[in-house]
Amino acid sequence: RAQHAKLWLEQYASEQYRFALADTLPDAAREFTSEIRAALRDVLAFAQGHETLDGEALHAALHDIRSRHALEPKIFFGALYTIFLGKNYGPKAGWFLSALSRDLLLSRLREVVSG
């Protein structure tokens, strides 16, 4: 089944269903506003404070962080997707980010908030 799914994605799926991790921090992530960077610092702090990340808990935390920073969902989640996918859209963020390696998650967030 996995081989068939991969074949379908490669040959038939529209671009909106194709996601691949960016090898490095995309240039667009270096241009985030200070408001977005502040929210991403909170995401980093949350991730650092949890040895393992549960998709549902991370999902709830992301919505809480977005609300506290008064960012539109499209802007906030678009920034997260840009960091990891190089696109401003993606799968459900909490579950997606919880599936990434902890090292990748933390290093990318550190890179974007320090830049």
For each residue, the residues with C-beta under 8 A, 3 or more apart:
1: 4 5
2: 5 6
3: 6 7
4: 1 7 8
5: 1 2 8 9
6: 2 3 9 10
7: 3 4 10 11
8: 4 5 11 12 13
9: 5 6 12 13 17 18
10: 6 7 13
11: 7 8
12: 8 9
13: 8 9 10 17 18
14: 17 18
15: 18
16: 89
17: 9 13 14
18: 9 13 14 15
19: 85 87 90 91
20: 85
21: 84 85 100 104
22: 25 26 83 84 85 86
23:
24:
25: 22 29 30 83 108 111 112 115
26: 22 29 82 83 86
27: 30 31
28: 31 82 86
29: 25 26 32 79 82 83 112
30: 25 27 112 115
31: 27 28
32: 29 36 37 40 79 112
33: 36 37
34: 37 38
35: 38 39 69 71
36: 32 33 39 40 71 75 76 79
37: 32 33 34 40 41 112 113
38: 34 35 41 42 69
39: 35 36 42 43 65 66 68 69 71 76 79
40: 32 36 37 43 44 79 80 83 109 112 113
41: 37 38 44 45 113
42: 38 39 45 46 65 68 69
43: 39 40 46 47 61 62 65 80 109
44: 40 41 47 48 106 109 110 113
45: 41 42 48 49
46: 42 43 49 50 58 61 65
47: 43 44 50 53 58 97 102 105 106 109
48: 44 45 106
49: 45 46
50: 46 47 53 57
51:
52: 102
53: 47 50 57 58 97 98 102 105
54: 57 58 98
55: 58 59 92 94 95 97 98 99
56: 59 60 94 95
57: 50 53 54 60 61 94
58: 46 47 53 54 55 61 62 93 94 95 97 98
59: 55 56 62 63 92 93 94 95
60: 56 57 63 64 94
61: 43 46 57 58 64 65 94
62: 43 58 59 65 66 76 77 80 93 94 97
63: 59 60 66 67
64: 60 61 67 68
65: 39 42 43 46 61 62 68 69 76
66: 39 62 63 69 71 73 76 77
67: 63 64 70
68: 39 42 64 65
69: 35 38 39 42 65 66 76
70: 67
71: 35 36 39 66 75 76
72: 75 76
73: 66 76 77
74: 77 78 88
75: 36 71 72 78 79
76: 36 39 62 65 66 69 71 72 73 79 80
77: 62 66 73 74 80 81 89 90 93
78: 74 75 81 82 88 89
79: 29 32 36 39 40 75 76 82 83 88
80: 40 43 62 76 77 83 84 90 93 97
81: 77 78 84 85 87 88 89 90 93
82: 26 28 29 78 79 85 86 87 88
83: 22 25 26 29 40 79 80 108 109 112
84: 21 22 80 81 90 96 97 100 104 108
85: 19 20 21 22 81 82 90
86: 22 26 28 82
87: 19 81 82 90
88: 74 78 79 81 82
89: 16 77 78 81
90: 19 77 80 81 84 85 87 93 96
91: 19 95 96
92: 55 59 95 96
93: 58 59 62 77 80 81 90 96 97
94: 55 56 57 58 59 60 61 62 97 98
95: 55 56 58 59 91 92 98 99
96: 84 90 91 92 93 99 100
97: 47 53 55 58 62 80 84 93 94 100 105
98: 53 54 55 58 94 95
99: 55 95 96
100: 21 84 96 97 104 105
101: 104 105
102: 47 52 53 105 106
103: 106 107
104: 21 84 100 101 107 108
105: 47 53 97 100 101 102 108 109
106: 44 47 48 102 103 109 110
107: 103 104 110 111
108: 25 83 84 104 105 111 112
109: 40 43 44 47 83 105 106 112 113
110: 44 106 107 113 114
111: 25 107 108 114 115
112: 25 29 30 32 37 40 83 108 109 115
113: 37 40 41 44 109 110
114: 110 111
115: 25 30 111 112
